[in-house]
Amino acid sequence: MKARLFVCTTCDRYAASPPSPTRGETMLAAVQAEAERQDVRGIVSAVPCVNSCPRPAGAAVREGRGGGVFRFARLEPDDAAALVAFAVRRAAGEAVEVPDSLAGRVASYTLPRV
């Protein structure tokens, strides 16, 4: 299975005074640094939105083409290590559960196509 980790770069775009960098850009930088540390840079992609606008910052782990999608919201840079590790283990086909540190940040899970 090939999992991908998508990180929203525009989170906080609806704030009265959006910060620069955005919370999404800050989260992306933390995830990219962690992915580099774990030597898995190829699984991370920046996207303009993962639909967590009311609860920034957001990311999604997609489990291959037609696979399930875990969507996370309210992420902080400190969540990067757990998020990357989760994506790597899901990519390896492990039936690993969402880490406790991220469990309260799951916004949704979309079932795989059958």
TAWO-V940864 format. One record per helix or strand. SS is the DSSP state (@ for helix, = for strand). FROM is the first residue (numbers start at 0). LEN is the number of residues. If there is no record, write none. Layout:
ss=SS from=FROM len=LEN
ss=SS from=FROM len=LEN
//
This chain:
ss== from=2 len=6
ss=@ from=22 len=15
ss=@ from=40 len=3
ss== from=43 len=4
ss=@ from=52 len=3
ss== from=58 len=5
ss== from=68 len=4
ss=@ from=76 len=15
ss=@ from=99 len=4
ss== from=105 len=5
//
